[in-house]
Amino acid sequence: MKDIKQYIIDKSKELNIDIIGFTTGEPLLDLKDYLEYRVKNKIKTEFEVEDIERRIDPKLTFPNCKSIIVVGISYNLDYKLEEQDVIKGQLSKSSWGLDYHRVLRQKLEALIAEIEKEVEFDYKYFVDTGPLVDRELAKNAKIGYYGKNCSIINKDYGSFIFIGYIMTDLELDIAEGVLESECGDCDLCIRACPTQALEGPYRVNPKRCISYLTQSKERIPEELLPKMGTRIYGCDTCQLVCPKNKGVKKSKHGEFLPIKTGGFVDIGELLTMSNREFKDKYGSMAGSWRGKNILKRNAIIALGNMKKREHLELLLKERKKDNPNLNPYIEWAIRQIGH
């Protein structure tokens, strides 16, 4: 029988998967103390599975898990945003083009189909939707090492990578050890974080992270609103300043080009468009999963941070709609403009 692990690696290259690694189905015990610390200090996010054991033990999701195939694809596109005469709201690169969940799922399904041609096996696969901490799986699979900003950094592609994984019952040869961090003395990401969400090397307070704030339905503390700038979905600051993202291979995945959005949100359009119009324009991007109202909230905060009097009319129109979830942010934004 052929070397199934090498076969999987070869097929991943044929399928245009940038990075692939392998790890065991053993519990992620290194994470347990930190996850308990987050619960104790009330900095666990609303998106996390409540049961910590499920977050660290693959066998609680897939009892026969013997190995996990972890893949990464780059979204660091060589693309320059065009100037347009609209009120621009920022989108993270992760939400420029097609929803990465869809793109990466198709890659995993294609890889699974190739493996099934050679060997009968049982599996479960996830893209950002399973209970396990995918970055820890990526670290263990040697996809990369943790940067001080808690992103996984790959030596060829940097940290602008999407991660997915396949839990399998395959007996694969898994090399021990992990990649050592190459951050050295650099702390640019820690110093650049607008909200000081990076409380130290390899330690993030997600409740202060702008990427989280733009997605959360929880009330955003007023002290953090000015720090959000014009971000409508996500935040790339700590990755953009990272030297490990300079001179790396660029993404060759055209699916992530911002064909529909241009790489930004037209705030004036967003505040006035219908749900159907929103779905038509933004429904295929990753950031649409939270729905129009959360992005509208972020757009209102962005208008407040722009502090331009010509934007008052948009805010006053929104105030007339009397949306209880948006009203506090509208009033805050109006105060910032000085009306």
Secondary structure, DSSP 8 states (H G I E B T S, - for coil): ---HHHHHHHHHHHTT--EEEEEESS--GGGHHHHHHHHHTT---TTS-S-HHHHH-GGGTSTT--EEEEEEEE----------SS-EEEE-GGGSSS-HHHHHHHHHHHHHHHHHTT----EEEESS-SSS-HHHHHHHTTS-EE-TTS-EEBTTTBT-EEEEEEEE---------------TT--HHHHH-TT--EEETTEE-GGG-HHHHTT--S---GGGGGGGTTEEE---HHHHT-GGGSS------GGGS-TTTTTEEEHHHHHH--HHHHHHHHTTSGGGGG-HHHHHHHHHHHHHHHT-GGGHHHHHHHHHT--TTTHHHHHHHHHHHT-
